[in-house]
Amino acid sequence: MIWNKIPTLPTPLYLLLVVESTGSAPGRVGFKMLVDENGPIDGSIGGGVMEYNLVEMAKERIRAKEMDIFIKKQVHRQGLEDSSGMICSGEQTIAFVPIVEKDQALWKKIADQAATQKTFLIRYSDEGVELLPHDKNNTPSPFCPNEKGWSYTEPLNDQKRIYIIGAGHVGAATSQLFNLLGFKVIVLDNRPDINTLENNRYANEVHIVDYRQILQYIPESPQAHIAIMTTKFTEDQIILQQLSTREYPYIGVLGSKTKLTKMFANLKKKGVPTTFIEALHAPIGLKISSQTPMEIAVSIAGEVIKFHQILDKKN
């Protein structure tokens, strides 16, 4: 998490944050990076000449002690005002947010809250930065410029999570890949002594569980993705029957079509809604003839990425 990289020492920094993005702009809304007077510390706002130029601007302002909050529009077409030097088309707006000694208490509070599970909001505006509760009075809001200024509010602790049920070789590979993709990785298994569970360095959490109580470990959330890859047909069935009572954006099941067809017939007999079964990603992953654990993990990651691209277009 980028918040963990904010030094506790009073070293001036700029947080560069993409607050608006349209077309083929390389940096999507929410992308962010930290910059000090020597250059980038962590993160990205899209890369390329656009990022380089904005980093140089941030460095110059830090050295000149011109630490104010402002926005910079970038148009990715040549020959236009605010051109970034890129030709990919699209536009994006970057907020330059100073992190200075006088606001150190606020940024420490943000870093502390980022380490918890509770969702908060961060509101950026031409007037500064606020940490807000996430409740009926405060909700995320897109970039909003007006005659008086601008504002943008994003959730804190809105990280996507993947719950991998089954800690075998495919589960280990899937953990590694989704960790690299920035997901919080939670691995669940009912076997206490397997090497792939003990040696998993990429999971944020590992739990030995009773599959009959799986809902205790997977709270309902729009950020929760579930990949089921246990060793037994019956265990998959027990897990799916429970998950059908809640809403999750993505549930995938590893297995052959023959196994899945039989299992789905059993679930229907037990009263599991057909709509739930039809929404499952089963067999899990894109069809890329994957064989090895890492190839299967790549197919799962590709399917999750594609799923969110389709979801974003619908919204």
Backbone bond lengths (Angstrom), bond angles and torsions (degrees), N, CA, C in turn:
res aa  C-N    CA-C-N  psi(-1)  N-CA   C-N-CA  omega(-1)  CA-C   N-CA-C  phi
1 M - - - 1.457 - - 1.525 109.85 -
2 I 1.298 115.74 135.95 1.457 120.39 -176.16 1.523 112.00 -63.81
3 W 1.347 116.90 -27.95 1.459 120.13 -177.49 1.515 111.35 -64.54
4 N 1.325 117.11 -29.94 1.458 119.93 -179.95 1.525 112.65 -69.86
5 K 1.334 116.79 -15.48 1.460 120.75 -177.34 1.525 112.52 -88.82
6 I 1.335 117.34 -6.56 1.460 119.25 178.61 1.529 108.65 -70.40
7 P 1.317 118.52 116.08 1.478 120.28 -176.73 1.525 111.45 -63.68
8 T 1.307 115.66 149.68 1.458 119.96 175.55 1.526 110.90 -78.88
9 L 1.330 116.77 -20.89 1.460 119.73 177.14 1.527 109.74 -74.25
10 P 1.336 116.81 152.48 1.470 120.03 -177.12 1.523 112.67 -75.25
11 T 1.316 116.04 62.69 1.461 121.55 178.06 1.519 109.25 -96.64
12 P 1.316 119.01 120.05 1.468 119.48 -178.75 1.528 112.00 -61.73
13 L 1.319 115.28 135.24 1.457 121.85 178.60 1.517 109.10 -134.76
14 Y 1.322 115.06 161.58 1.453 120.47 166.02 1.526 108.46 -118.15
15 L 1.325 116.44 132.13 1.451 122.33 168.38 1.523 106.74 -94.13
16 L 1.335 117.41 117.67 1.451 121.77 175.29 1.520 107.75 -97.44
17 L 1.323 116.96 124.77 1.457 122.44 -170.97 1.527 110.48 -132.17
18 V 1.331 116.54 127.25 1.465 120.70 176.10 1.527 108.15 -79.65
19 V 1.334 116.32 112.66 1.462 120.26 -178.41 1.527 112.20 -102.27
20 E 1.331 116.93 -13.53 1.471 120.56 179.68 1.517 108.49 -152.60
21 S 1.330 117.14 139.50 1.458 121.34 -179.18 1.526 109.49 -152.19
22 T 1.325 116.79 130.85 1.458 121.36 178.22 1.522 109.70 -134.41
23 G 1.328 115.82 159.02 1.458 120.60 177.09 1.509 112.44 63.64
24 S 1.337 115.94 -138.58 1.462 121.82 -175.70 1.515 112.65 -97.77
25 A 1.309 117.14 26.84 1.459 120.66 177.61 1.526 109.78 -58.35
26 P 1.340 118.35 136.93 1.467 120.57 -174.28 1.516 114.92 -71.15
27 G 1.315 118.16 -27.36 1.460 120.31 -179.29 1.512 110.73 -101.68
28 R 1.320 117.21 124.10 1.459 121.08 -179.41 1.528 110.68 -87.88
29 V 1.326 115.59 162.08 1.459 120.97 -179.79 1.536 109.93 -56.83
30 G 1.314 114.90 132.12 1.461 120.09 -179.25 1.517 113.97 98.90
31 F 1.361 117.66 -17.59 1.461 119.70 176.04 1.527 108.06 -60.69
32 K 1.320 116.70 141.50 1.458 119.47 -179.24 1.512 111.08 -150.88
33 M 1.316 115.61 158.32 1.456 121.20 175.66 1.519 109.86 -150.24
34 L 1.339 115.30 154.52 1.458 122.51 176.61 1.517 109.51 -104.62
35 V 1.335 115.91 137.92 1.463 122.15 -178.50 1.524 108.81 -133.65
36 D 1.337 116.52 133.84 1.463 119.11 169.78 1.522 108.08 -113.00
37 E 1.314 118.16 -170.64 1.469 120.40 -174.06 1.524 113.17 -66.16
38 N 1.346 116.51 -13.83 1.469 120.47 179.17 1.524 113.32 -99.23
39 G 1.347 116.94 -9.35 1.452 119.51 178.77 1.514 113.06 131.33
40 P 1.344 116.80 -163.46 1.475 120.82 -175.80 1.523 112.41 -64.57
41 I 1.339 114.59 142.61 1.466 121.72 173.61 1.521 110.16 -105.35
42 D 1.336 116.02 -43.23 1.462 119.59 -177.62 1.519 108.93 -163.58
43 G 1.348 116.28 153.96 1.450 121.49 173.75 1.516 113.69 88.59
44 S 1.332 114.79 -177.12 1.466 121.82 -179.67 1.521 109.06 -157.13
45 I 1.325 116.56 149.70 1.465 121.30 173.26 1.527 110.88 -115.61
46 G 1.336 116.37 17.65 1.460 119.61 174.72 1.509 114.98 130.56
47 G 1.329 117.61 -16.23 1.455 120.60 175.89 1.519 114.00 80.52
48 G 1.327 115.22 -173.50 1.454 121.83 175.52 1.519 113.49 73.24
49 V 1.350 114.03 -168.05 1.459 120.37 -177.23 1.521 111.09 -64.66
50 M 1.335 117.03 -31.95 1.464 120.93 178.54 1.532 109.95 -59.18
51 E 1.335 116.46 -51.36 1.459 120.07 -179.35 1.525 110.80 -63.08
52 Y 1.320 116.32 -42.82 1.472 120.45 -179.57 1.527 111.05 -57.57
53 N 1.334 116.35 -47.20 1.460 119.98 -177.50 1.526 112.18 -64.79
54 L 1.335 116.48 -39.39 1.462 119.52 -179.50 1.528 111.43 -71.58
55 V 1.323 116.81 -35.03 1.468 120.04 174.59 1.524 110.19 -62.54
56 E 1.335 116.55 -43.38 1.462 120.04 177.97 1.524 111.12 -61.72
57 M 1.337 117.02 -39.35 1.458 120.85 177.39 1.526 110.50 -61.89
58 A 1.338 116.19 -44.14 1.471 120.31 179.57 1.522 110.59 -63.06
59 K 1.328 118.08 -43.66 1.462 122.00 179.34 1.534 111.32 -59.44
60 E 1.321 115.72 -44.83 1.464 120.23 -179.46 1.528 111.54 -62.36
61 R 1.326 115.85 -40.78 1.460 119.32 -178.00 1.533 111.23 -70.24
62 I 1.341 116.40 -35.74 1.468 119.56 176.98 1.528 109.82 -64.05
63 R 1.333 116.04 -45.79 1.470 120.11 -179.02 1.524 111.58 -64.80
64 A 1.332 116.29 -33.89 1.467 120.43 -179.98 1.520 112.43 -84.86
65 K 1.364 115.66 -1.28 1.473 122.07 -178.01 1.530 112.11 59.40
66 E 1.322 115.35 34.90 1.473 121.66 175.44 1.528 108.13 -100.48
67 M 1.321 115.99 70.42 1.460 121.71 -171.53 1.523 110.56 -98.80
68 D 1.319 116.23 81.39 1.457 120.85 174.94 1.515 109.08 -122.95
69 I 1.333 116.14 165.16 1.460 121.28 -179.22 1.527 108.89 -93.92
70 F 1.337 116.49 133.79 1.457 120.44 179.98 1.526 109.23 -159.25
71 I 1.326 116.74 171.00 1.456 121.86 177.66 1.527 109.50 -118.52
72 K 1.324 115.27 151.60 1.457 122.45 -179.94 1.518 109.11 -133.65
73 K 1.312 116.72 119.33 1.461 120.93 179.28 1.522 109.43 -85.83
74 Q 1.322 115.72 141.62 1.455 122.16 177.47 1.528 109.63 -126.98
75 V 1.332 116.45 124.47 1.465 122.49 177.93 1.515 107.03 -108.67
76 H 1.316 117.02 121.25 1.465 120.81 -174.47 1.524 111.83 -90.26
77 R 1.319 114.29 55.13 1.465 123.09 171.79 1.512 107.25 -143.96
78 Q 1.303 116.74 141.91 1.453 120.03 -174.83 1.526 111.39 -80.06
79 G 1.320 115.67 152.80 1.452 121.04 174.49 1.509 114.68 83.12
80 L 1.328 118.26 7.94 1.462 121.26 -179.06 1.523 109.74 -115.52
81 E 1.324 116.28 159.33 1.449 120.63 175.45 1.534 109.69 -61.77
82 D 1.298 116.34 141.20 1.467 123.08 -177.24 1.527 112.67 66.16
83 S 1.332 117.92 21.53 1.460 120.28 179.01 1.522 110.35 -63.61
84 S 1.334 115.68 137.74 1.465 121.42 -179.63 1.516 112.53 -85.85
85 G 1.342 116.84 -13.49 1.457 120.67 -173.60 1.508 112.79 94.34
86 M 1.342 116.99 -5.91 1.458 121.86 178.10 1.526 109.20 -96.04
87 I 1.329 116.88 159.42 1.469 120.96 -176.65 1.525 112.04 -121.45
88 C 1.327 117.44 19.95 1.466 121.05 -174.99 1.520 112.56 -80.68
89 S 1.326 117.45 -1.97 1.465 124.67 -174.29 1.526 109.41 68.97
90 G 1.320 116.27 174.66 1.455 119.87 -176.94 1.518 111.57 90.13
91 E 1.306 114.93 170.10 1.459 121.90 -179.76 1.525 109.23 -142.66
92 Q 1.308 115.95 154.50 1.448 119.61 172.53 1.524 109.46 -151.11
93 T 1.321 114.69 155.61 1.454 121.39 179.10 1.519 108.17 -119.27
94 I 1.323 115.89 129.76 1.455 122.38 -177.57 1.522 109.21 -111.02
95 A 1.320 116.78 130.19 1.458 121.15 172.61 1.530 108.73 -93.00
96 F 1.323 116.20 131.74 1.459 122.86 173.55 1.531 106.67 -99.29
97 V 1.331 116.00 110.21 1.460 120.95 -174.55 1.530 108.69 -114.40
98 P 1.337 117.83 114.25 1.466 119.65 -178.88 1.519 112.42 -74.75
99 I 1.311 115.54 143.23 1.463 122.66 173.13 1.523 105.79 -120.24
100 V 1.329 115.58 103.68 1.460 121.32 -173.44 1.525 110.21 -126.33
101 E 1.336 115.09 169.98 1.465 121.04 -171.51 1.518 112.99 -58.94
102 K 1.331 118.12 -38.84 1.460 119.90 -176.51 1.528 112.94 -66.04
103 D 1.351 117.31 -20.96 1.473 121.76 179.32 1.522 112.26 -104.42
104 Q 1.327 116.32 15.67 1.460 120.39 -173.59 1.527 112.04 -60.04
105 A 1.332 117.53 -37.25 1.465 120.54 -179.24 1.526 111.11 -63.11
106 L 1.340 116.58 -40.29 1.466 120.60 179.07 1.521 110.73 -63.74
107 W 1.330 117.41 -46.71 1.466 120.18 -176.75 1.520 111.29 -69.84
108 K 1.330 117.36 -31.18 1.471 119.05 174.51 1.522 109.86 -66.73
109 K 1.325 117.26 -39.41 1.463 120.92 178.28 1.527 110.49 -64.04
110 I 1.335 116.73 -40.56 1.464 120.44 177.39 1.523 110.65 -63.08
111 A 1.346 116.74 -44.43 1.468 120.34 179.04 1.525 110.63 -63.23
112 D 1.329 117.04 -40.20 1.470 120.53 178.85 1.528 110.99 -64.60
113 Q 1.327 117.19 -42.91 1.466 120.92 179.90 1.520 110.82 -66.95
114 A 1.339 116.71 -33.62 1.465 120.39 179.31 1.520 111.65 -64.24
115 A 1.334 116.31 -24.12 1.468 120.89 -179.74 1.528 112.47 -82.33
116 T 1.328 117.28 -6.26 1.460 121.36 179.30 1.522 110.26 -97.04
117 Q 1.328 116.96 179.85 1.458 122.41 178.21 1.527 111.92 -96.39
118 K 1.322 117.61 -9.22 1.451 120.57 -174.49 1.515 111.37 -81.93
119 T 1.342 116.47 138.25 1.451 121.07 -178.79 1.520 111.22 -86.04
120 F 1.332 115.55 129.41 1.452 123.01 173.62 1.519 107.82 -122.43
121 L 1.304 116.14 178.52 1.457 121.69 176.16 1.519 109.44 -121.46
122 I 1.318 116.12 146.44 1.455 121.87 170.41 1.525 107.50 -115.62
123 R 1.310 115.97 122.82 1.455 120.86 178.41 1.521 109.02 -106.46
124 Y 1.331 115.71 121.05 1.452 122.58 176.15 1.528 107.89 -105.44
125 S 1.307 116.44 139.98 1.461 119.99 176.57 1.519 108.87 -156.28
126 D 1.323 115.98 175.60 1.457 119.76 177.59 1.525 111.51 -64.41
127 E 1.339 116.88 -13.45 1.464 121.20 179.09 1.524 112.79 -92.85
128 G 1.335 117.68 -10.43 1.455 119.95 179.06 1.516 112.88 134.41
129 V 1.338 116.15 -154.09 1.468 122.97 -174.34 1.525 109.25 -124.78
130 E 1.343 115.58 139.05 1.464 121.35 177.40 1.518 109.61 -131.90
131 L 1.326 116.72 143.90 1.461 122.82 170.66 1.514 107.30 -101.85
132 L 1.344 116.88 122.54 1.457 121.73 -173.16 1.528 110.76 -123.64
133 P 1.322 118.12 153.46 1.473 119.76 171.45 1.528 109.76 -70.24
134 H 1.308 116.35 152.29 1.469 120.95 176.14 1.518 107.60 -96.55
135 D 1.331 116.14 97.87 1.451 120.58 -177.56 1.530 109.59 -144.36
136 K 1.327 117.14 -169.12 1.456 120.65 -175.58 1.526 112.62 -65.47
137 N 1.324 116.32 -20.69 1.463 120.35 179.90 1.521 113.23 -92.81
138 N 1.324 116.41 -14.07 1.462 121.05 -178.37 1.530 109.12 -135.67
139 T 1.298 116.65 118.25 1.461 121.80 -178.87 1.525 109.39 -134.87
140 P 1.342 117.84 158.45 1.460 119.55 176.42 1.530 110.34 -58.88
141 S 1.318 116.75 144.54 1.461 120.43 178.60 1.519 109.74 -143.55
142 P 1.333 118.08 143.00 1.463 121.39 -178.62 1.523 111.69 -69.60
143 F 1.303 115.12 171.73 1.459 122.01 177.18 1.523 109.58 -56.01
144 C 1.321 115.97 128.17 1.464 120.74 -175.06 1.533 110.05 -132.83
145 P 1.336 117.26 93.55 1.465 119.21 175.66 1.529 110.08 -84.59
146 N 1.311 116.95 145.63 1.459 120.92 175.71 1.526 109.06 -150.89
147 E 1.326 116.21 -178.24 1.461 119.42 -175.77 1.527 112.49 -65.35
148 K 1.332 116.94 -20.22 1.458 120.14 -177.98 1.530 112.51 -94.02
149 G 1.320 117.76 -17.72 1.452 120.19 -177.83 1.516 111.64 158.57
150 W 1.321 117.42 -139.05 1.458 121.96 -179.44 1.524 109.28 -156.02
151 S 1.343 115.21 161.54 1.464 120.38 175.56 1.519 109.58 -154.47
152 Y 1.303 115.46 156.55 1.467 122.94 177.25 1.524 106.47 -155.04
153 T 1.344 117.21 129.75 1.459 121.62 -177.40 1.517 109.88 -124.83
154 E 1.325 116.73 124.62 1.463 121.32 -179.28 1.519 110.60 -126.08
155 P 1.333 116.56 154.32 1.463 119.59 178.72 1.520 111.93 -76.98
156 L 1.304 115.90 146.84 1.457 123.29 171.63 1.521 107.06 -104.84
157 N 1.323 117.29 139.11 1.471 122.70 -174.59 1.519 110.93 69.58
158 D 1.324 115.94 41.41 1.464 120.79 177.30 1.526 109.84 -106.50
159 Q 1.321 116.24 27.34 1.452 121.83 -176.64 1.529 111.56 -66.08
160 K 1.317 116.25 136.07 1.460 119.99 175.30 1.532 108.78 -65.77
161 R 1.335 115.02 145.53 1.459 120.52 -179.82 1.522 109.74 -126.53
162 I 1.319 115.49 145.66 1.465 119.67 172.26 1.522 108.58 -123.91
163 Y 1.325 114.68 127.43 1.455 122.41 176.57 1.524 107.26 -100.66
164 I 1.313 115.43 112.19 1.463 121.34 -179.22 1.515 107.50 -99.39
165 I 1.320 116.36 112.85 1.466 120.98 -177.61 1.524 107.93 -100.17
166 G 1.311 115.18 103.17 1.455 121.88 -173.34 1.509 108.96 121.48
167 A 1.330 116.88 113.26 1.466 121.01 -170.34 1.518 113.17 -105.08
168 G 1.334 116.68 30.30 1.465 120.03 178.31 1.514 112.35 -75.86
169 H 1.334 116.04 -159.71 1.468 121.00 -176.46 1.526 111.79 -65.07
170 V 1.324 117.92 -39.44 1.468 120.01 177.98 1.530 109.57 -68.05
171 G 1.327 116.77 -39.45 1.456 120.43 177.29 1.522 111.89 -61.82
172 A 1.345 117.13 -38.80 1.464 121.17 178.79 1.523 110.84 -65.88
173 A 1.335 116.67 -44.31 1.464 120.61 179.40 1.527 111.30 -65.74
174 T 1.325 116.00 -40.25 1.466 120.44 178.68 1.527 110.78 -65.05
175 S 1.324 116.60 -37.32 1.468 121.26 175.67 1.521 110.52 -59.13
176 Q 1.313 115.89 -47.39 1.463 120.86 -177.35 1.529 111.16 -61.30
177 L 1.307 116.85 -46.19 1.457 120.43 -175.12 1.523 111.67 -69.61
178 F 1.322 117.56 -43.27 1.466 119.43 -179.09 1.523 111.76 -72.08
179 N 1.315 117.63 -26.97 1.455 120.32 172.15 1.531 109.74 -62.34
180 L 1.305 117.19 -43.46 1.468 121.45 178.21 1.521 111.53 -65.63
181 L 1.338 116.88 -28.96 1.459 120.95 179.40 1.526 112.96 -81.14
182 G 1.324 117.39 -1.19 1.454 120.89 176.23 1.510 115.10 91.24
183 F 1.326 118.26 8.71 1.467 121.74 176.73 1.526 109.46 -79.47
184 K 1.311 115.27 150.40 1.459 119.59 165.53 1.519 106.89 -80.43
185 V 1.312 118.00 127.18 1.459 122.91 -172.32 1.526 110.00 -108.10
186 I 1.332 115.71 120.92 1.469 121.70 177.68 1.522 107.64 -119.93
187 V 1.321 116.92 121.60 1.462 121.95 -178.16 1.520 109.23 -108.05
188 L 1.333 115.66 130.82 1.462 122.34 -178.62 1.530 109.15 -123.17
189 D 1.322 116.27 135.22 1.463 120.52 177.11 1.518 107.99 -153.22
190 N 1.338 116.01 156.05 1.463 119.64 179.06 1.526 112.11 -102.32
191 R 1.329 116.96 8.16 1.469 121.50 179.80 1.529 109.11 -107.46
192 P 1.309 118.34 119.94 1.473 120.11 -174.48 1.520 115.11 -76.62
193 D 1.320 118.22 -22.89 1.466 119.65 -172.01 1.522 111.72 -128.79
194 I 1.341 116.86 77.40 1.462 119.89 172.61 1.529 107.99 -130.62
195 N 1.326 115.89 138.94 1.463 121.26 -173.60 1.523 112.78 -60.57
196 T 1.329 116.58 -38.63 1.460 119.17 -176.67 1.526 112.31 -67.68
197 L 1.324 116.34 -21.69 1.461 119.62 175.40 1.523 110.19 -82.93
198 E 1.313 116.33 -45.87 1.463 120.77 -178.50 1.524 112.06 -64.75
199 N 1.342 117.20 -31.74 1.464 121.28 -174.96 1.528 113.46 -98.01
200 N 1.312 117.08 8.50 1.467 120.08 -178.29 1.532 109.34 -76.19
201 R 1.335 116.50 106.82 1.470 121.93 -178.11 1.525 112.19 -92.71
202 Y 1.323 117.35 -3.55 1.463 120.48 -172.65 1.530 113.19 -104.62
203 A 1.314 117.17 -11.44 1.465 120.20 178.78 1.521 110.10 -80.20
204 N 1.333 115.34 136.76 1.463 120.03 174.35 1.525 111.00 -75.68
205 E 1.329 115.44 -32.10 1.466 120.75 178.34 1.529 108.65 -141.00
206 V 1.316 116.04 144.83 1.471 122.84 174.78 1.524 107.25 -131.55
207 H 1.349 115.95 131.07 1.459 119.82 -178.42 1.531 110.08 -134.03
208 I 1.332 115.56 134.81 1.460 120.90 169.47 1.520 106.16 -90.92
209 V 1.321 117.15 122.23 1.466 120.49 -168.99 1.530 111.09 -131.58
210 D 1.301 113.75 165.83 1.461 122.76 167.83 1.528 106.25 -96.28
211 Y 1.316 118.01 116.38 1.463 120.79 -176.00 1.530 112.71 -60.30
212 R 1.318 116.60 -20.62 1.470 119.54 177.78 1.533 111.79 -74.34
213 Q 1.332 115.97 -9.82 1.470 121.64 179.24 1.529 110.38 -121.15
214 I 1.310 117.15 33.55 1.468 121.45 -170.65 1.528 112.41 -63.39
215 L 1.328 118.46 -29.71 1.458 121.20 -177.17 1.519 112.43 -66.48
216 Q 1.321 117.23 -18.13 1.459 120.28 177.28 1.527 111.50 -67.61
217 Y 1.328 115.46 -21.22 1.461 120.28 -174.06 1.527 113.65 -107.91
218 I 1.335 117.68 -9.89 1.462 120.25 -176.54 1.525 109.04 -127.25
219 P 1.313 117.67 87.70 1.468 119.50 179.36 1.523 111.49 -67.12
220 E 1.310 115.56 148.46 1.463 121.13 178.19 1.528 108.42 -66.32
221 S 1.323 116.63 126.70 1.455 120.51 -176.75 1.519 109.60 -163.12
222 P 1.346 117.91 143.75 1.467 120.16 175.76 1.522 112.25 -69.19
223 Q 1.341 117.53 -9.22 1.466 121.17 178.99 1.532 112.72 -98.56
224 A 1.336 117.09 -0.51 1.463 121.04 -174.45 1.528 111.23 -91.59
225 H 1.329 116.20 122.69 1.462 123.28 175.47 1.524 107.06 -116.65
226 I 1.312 117.01 139.34 1.461 121.00 -173.24 1.524 109.84 -125.52
227 A 1.323 115.74 127.04 1.468 122.08 176.56 1.525 107.69 -120.21
228 I 1.333 115.93 112.73 1.465 121.49 -176.07 1.523 109.19 -97.90
229 M 1.320 116.22 122.28 1.468 120.84 -178.11 1.521 110.18 -149.01
230 T 1.323 115.52 54.64 1.464 120.29 178.68 1.526 109.54 -77.51
231 T 1.313 115.58 179.15 1.467 120.12 -177.64 1.521 112.75 -94.68
232 K 1.344 117.78 -6.51 1.456 119.72 -173.93 1.523 111.84 -130.50
233 F 1.297 115.87 137.65 1.458 124.24 174.96 1.520 111.05 -54.81
234 T 1.325 116.54 -43.87 1.470 120.99 -176.79 1.524 112.11 -66.73
235 E 1.339 116.39 -33.92 1.463 119.70 179.17 1.528 111.19 -69.02
236 D 1.316 116.38 -42.06 1.467 120.03 175.88 1.530 110.40 -56.15
237 Q 1.297 115.40 -43.85 1.464 121.45 -177.15 1.526 111.37 -64.22
238 I 1.321 116.81 -43.08 1.465 121.38 178.25 1.529 110.60 -61.68
239 I 1.318 115.91 -42.04 1.463 121.03 -178.63 1.527 110.77 -67.12
240 L 1.324 116.81 -47.06 1.466 120.64 -177.13 1.528 112.16 -64.64
241 Q 1.309 116.20 -36.69 1.468 119.14 179.84 1.536 110.54 -60.90
242 Q 1.316 116.63 -37.82 1.468 120.09 177.99 1.535 111.74 -73.78
243 L 1.330 116.59 -43.53 1.466 120.27 -178.09 1.526 112.12 -63.08
244 S 1.324 117.00 -25.16 1.473 120.56 -178.03 1.520 112.70 -66.34
245 T 1.337 116.51 -12.60 1.468 119.93 -178.93 1.526 112.10 -89.94
246 R 1.327 116.56 -1.66 1.460 120.81 -179.89 1.527 110.16 -130.57
247 E 1.335 116.10 174.87 1.460 120.54 -179.52 1.534 110.43 -113.86
248 Y 1.324 115.32 126.21 1.456 122.57 176.21 1.532 107.29 -134.24
249 P 1.320 117.92 145.87 1.466 118.86 -176.69 1.522 113.78 -67.88
250 Y 1.342 116.84 -33.50 1.468 119.47 -174.18 1.519 109.67 -144.69
251 I 1.333 115.79 124.30 1.460 122.03 172.24 1.521 107.47 -131.39
252 G 1.320 116.08 122.45 1.457 121.22 177.74 1.516 110.56 -120.76
253 V 1.341 115.97 149.80 1.466 121.31 -178.31 1.520 109.64 -129.43
254 L 1.312 116.68 125.80 1.452 122.13 177.03 1.525 109.42 -80.99
255 G 1.336 117.06 135.60 1.461 119.33 177.65 1.509 112.65 156.87
256 S 1.314 115.71 165.15 1.466 121.06 179.16 1.524 110.00 -74.67
257 K 1.326 116.07 158.57 1.462 120.71 178.88 1.523 111.34 -62.33
258 T 1.334 116.36 -35.91 1.463 120.34 179.73 1.521 110.60 -63.04
259 K 1.327 116.00 -48.68 1.471 121.34 178.98 1.522 110.75 -60.95
260 L 1.326 116.55 -44.80 1.460 120.73 -176.34 1.521 111.80 -67.21
261 T 1.317 117.11 -39.77 1.463 120.77 178.87 1.528 110.88 -60.32
262 K 1.327 115.76 -44.50 1.461 120.18 179.16 1.529 110.67 -64.99
263 M 1.325 116.55 -42.84 1.457 120.70 -178.23 1.530 111.09 -65.57
264 F 1.310 117.06 -40.83 1.467 120.35 -179.37 1.526 111.29 -65.89
265 A 1.339 116.22 -35.49 1.467 119.68 176.53 1.528 110.23 -63.93
266 N 1.333 116.23 -40.71 1.468 120.00 177.89 1.531 111.44 -64.95
267 L 1.321 116.44 -40.59 1.466 120.39 -179.39 1.531 111.21 -64.78
268 K 1.322 116.62 -39.16 1.467 119.71 178.01 1.524 110.67 -63.14
269 K 1.335 116.49 -38.40 1.458 120.13 178.07 1.529 111.23 -64.79
270 K 1.339 115.86 -28.60 1.463 120.23 179.98 1.529 112.44 -87.18
271 G 1.327 116.27 4.22 1.457 120.04 175.28 1.512 115.96 93.03
272 V 1.330 117.95 9.36 1.464 120.26 176.69 1.522 109.04 -70.48
273 P 1.336 118.54 129.15 1.466 121.16 -175.84 1.526 112.84 -59.61
274 T 1.305 115.73 140.64 1.467 121.45 177.71 1.517 110.86 -61.14
275 T 1.337 116.97 -35.19 1.466 120.56 -179.70 1.524 111.27 -62.05
276 F 1.330 116.37 -36.23 1.472 120.45 177.87 1.520 109.97 -66.30
277 I 1.327 116.30 -45.84 1.470 120.71 -178.20 1.526 110.97 -64.20
278 E 1.320 116.97 -41.92 1.464 120.49 -178.68 1.520 112.37 -67.67
279 A 1.325 117.61 -23.87 1.465 121.15 -179.96 1.529 112.93 -83.57
280 L 1.332 116.90 -10.28 1.465 119.77 -179.50 1.521 111.19 -68.86
281 H 1.323 115.92 148.62 1.463 121.68 173.61 1.527 106.31 -96.20
282 A 1.319 114.20 95.12 1.458 119.27 -172.54 1.534 110.11 -149.55
283 P 1.329 117.63 123.27 1.458 126.92 -1.74 1.538 111.41 -63.26
284 I 1.297 116.15 145.23 1.445 121.55 -176.59 1.530 111.39 -67.09
285 G 1.327 116.03 145.98 1.459 121.03 173.55 1.514 114.58 96.16
286 L 1.337 114.64 158.60 1.458 120.56 175.25 1.524 109.79 -70.83
287 K 1.316 116.16 153.12 1.465 121.42 -179.94 1.527 109.69 -82.13
288 I 1.330 115.98 89.95 1.468 120.72 179.47 1.526 110.97 -125.08
289 S 1.327 115.94 22.97 1.475 121.61 -179.76 1.527 111.66 55.24
290 S 1.327 116.47 40.62 1.462 120.64 -178.69 1.525 110.23 -70.59
291 Q 1.333 115.19 143.42 1.457 121.52 -178.24 1.527 111.93 -126.25
292 T 1.334 116.73 -50.55 1.467 120.66 -176.32 1.527 110.17 -78.57
293 P 1.328 117.37 162.06 1.469 119.57 177.52 1.526 113.58 -54.04
294 M 1.337 118.27 -43.46 1.453 119.77 -179.37 1.521 111.57 -70.27
295 E 1.320 118.09 -34.85 1.463 120.20 175.72 1.532 110.66 -63.27
296 I 1.332 116.08 -40.92 1.472 119.65 177.16 1.526 110.04 -64.60
297 A 1.329 116.37 -41.07 1.465 120.32 177.99 1.526 110.71 -61.00
298 V 1.324 117.46 -41.12 1.469 121.59 177.78 1.530 110.37 -61.86
299 S 1.326 116.63 -41.03 1.467 119.71 -179.85 1.532 110.61 -65.79
300 I 1.340 117.00 -36.23 1.467 120.73 178.34 1.524 110.04 -68.27
301 A 1.322 116.64 -46.21 1.465 120.63 179.41 1.524 110.85 -60.77
302 G 1.330 116.15 -42.58 1.463 119.86 178.47 1.519 111.91 -61.31
303 E 1.326 116.73 -39.71 1.461 119.99 179.68 1.522 111.52 -67.37
304 V 1.329 117.58 -40.01 1.468 120.74 178.49 1.524 110.51 -65.19
305 I 1.331 117.17 -42.27 1.470 120.60 177.90 1.522 110.27 -62.13
306 K 1.322 117.16 -45.99 1.467 121.13 179.10 1.521 110.90 -62.94
307 F 1.324 116.76 -40.41 1.462 121.71 179.03 1.527 110.69 -57.77
308 H 1.320 117.10 -43.97 1.464 119.97 -178.68 1.528 112.19 -73.28
309 Q 1.320 117.57 -31.12 1.459 119.70 175.75 1.526 110.54 -63.76
310 I 1.314 116.60 -42.62 1.468 121.13 178.16 1.523 109.99 -66.16
311 L 1.335 116.37 -41.74 1.464 121.01 -179.99 1.521 111.13 -63.16
312 D 1.332 116.81 -41.02 1.470 120.72 179.67 1.522 111.53 -63.72
313 K 1.336 117.04 -37.55 1.457 120.08 179.48 1.530 111.73 -67.75
314 K 1.335 115.57 -36.07 1.463 119.85 178.41 1.521 111.04 -66.52
315 N 1.338 115.01 -35.08 1.467 119.54 -178.22 1.517 112.34 -83.68
